[in-house]
Every structure is written in structure tokens, then in C-alpha cells.
């Protein structure tokens, strides 16, 4: 089945209302989950005296945050792709993946370099402590 619908040309696609809010909620839920795990691991009674329902909703919604973030990312990738090629049948798969790689690769390589440097510094400090 081929889908040939076209996007409206008059729509301003620079910013969509609500997308930033959803992204922020997703990030907030993931961060709260990580903070909660750290504080529980350190045995900090930060929830003492608070009602369990709001605490549970705020600190155990990390998986929902990840799902929200992936849904928003998928939406934005699809919207950008349709803006560029106008129809799903007009999408050039090789060009699509080249653009995705060009967007992701610089941060991936920077992250790998940073992790390698961190590993080297940690090994050096371990060697100093053991000698």
C-alpha cells in the first residue's frame, strides 16, 4: 500500500506546541528515577513523612519517561523526514540514514573519546593508589 498524502505547505514547522513539554517531562521522570535510586542506595530517608502515591509517581516513572522521550523523538524524526521529502514514498533511505548518521556521529565519537580519557585517568589513579 502506498501513502501519497502531502503535508500542508502553509504550516510553520519551526516549533510545535507541547513537544518541548513532553520532552521535559520525559527527562524529569528519568532524572527523578536516578536520583531516587541514588538516595535509596545511600539510605537517605528523603521521602519520610510524604504520601506514598505522589512519591511513587514521581520517583518510579523513569520507564514512562524513556517511553515519552522515544515517542517524541520518533515523532520529530518523522516530521523532519516528511518536511524534507514531502511524502513517505519520496524518502530516499540512503539519504535518510546518512543524515541520521551525520547528526548522531559527532556526539557519539565525542562521547567515546571522553570515555576513553576517563578510563585512562581512572587506571592511572588506581595505579597510584596500589603502588
Protein Blocks (a to p, Z undefined) as FASTA:
>chain_A
ZZfbdcdfklcckbcghklmmmmmmmmmmmmmmmmmmmmmnopafkgoiafklmmmmmmm
mmmmmmmmmmmmmmmmmmmmmmmnopaklpcfklmmmmmmmmmmmmmmmmmmmmmmmmmm
mmmmmmmmmZZ
